[in-house]
Amino acid sequence: MAIILFDDNAHQTLLPLTFTRPVAGLRIGILTIAEKWGKHLNKTFSFHTISYLQHKFPGKYADEDIFINGSVCPDEKLVEAISKLKHSQALKKGDLLIAINTSEAEFRAHAKAEIIDYEHDFVSIKYPEDIFKKNDTELRKDFALLTKGRKSAAISSTNTIIGNDFFAEEGAVAECSTFNTTNGPIYLANDTEVWEGTNIRGPFALCEHSQVKMGAKIYGATTIGPHCRVGGEISNAVLWGYSSKGHDGFLGNSVLGEWCNIGADSNNSNLKNNYAEVKLWDYSTQRFRKTGLQFCGLIMGDHAKCGINTMFNTGTVVGVSANVFGTGFPRNFVPDFAWGGAQGFEVYSIKKAFETAALVYERRSRVFDEIEQEILKEVFNLTEEFRKVF
């Protein structure tokens, strides 16, 4: 029996972040949702997702599996309830299917199951802003999960550590920096570097092979994913793998996908001048949606980039492989594969996008292979209607 993490309609409401991955592939806290379930249940996992993503994220089925909603984050009570499910039993809360014990054929056929109502609260994500909004909770849970019964590796005595919730994996390096854990834990993964003069307030996670540059100021709850490099001022932001914000400038209440790059001295607003509720572009309804948030910054899909001194308005959504540059504020929704800025956009051709992606992958000793190309081709075709306004 294995874990199959399935997508429901959250795959649409979480766009553009889920154009290039299943919902359970989203990182919130320290780990991705899939990694959390794998560690909690001590089982292998795979994905039941949209067809064009299946080559990169295949499903690996047995005669009987536990299908778990990829938008749901585990906790001890949920794990216990799911572990007790018998064949053809499903765990639900309201209209949300949390998990079901069944076969692949029965799951695809939506076979009837005995419903067990779940009475406890849990963390789930439905919209992009939920990732930074709930990152504090998940960071604390993941910190406890990863460090339970373990002792932190030693780091240089040139650092100042305030509080007790600090943990460094072997190979983490930091010099002449301040780590304040009084408001939340701080986790440094293996092969990470925190350069001199950095000030970090928890909760904070620096994932493997990532770097924080000199003089950075980072506030919780912030997660820097694997193979990233960051600097400047960051607050309550989540960056996924292979993305960079290497220079001065502010990033707050934001989510950046993989392979993104923020140009030097670029900034995003996370609070409207009139302190009003922030709206975000919603791909599923093709209109701007009220978030209920006063603080909401930038949502950026995979492969998106911006030039130096870019200014993003409060509540801006930038699509996959968009390239933003120039003076002034670009619109609050920059479509996928758009090229330009406040002065106007044109289509960023798939050929040019592939050329850039190949060079970016090469710098990180990765190959921009046919599977990655096919995913971006599909996203390019799926988002054509949003570029018709150019």
Order of alpha helices (4+ residues) and beta strands (2+ residues): beta-alpha-alpha-beta-beta-alpha-beta-beta-alpha-beta-alpha-alpha-beta-beta-beta-beta-beta-beta-beta-beta-beta-beta-beta-beta-beta-beta-beta-beta-beta-beta-beta-beta-beta-beta-beta-beta-beta-beta-beta-alpha-alpha
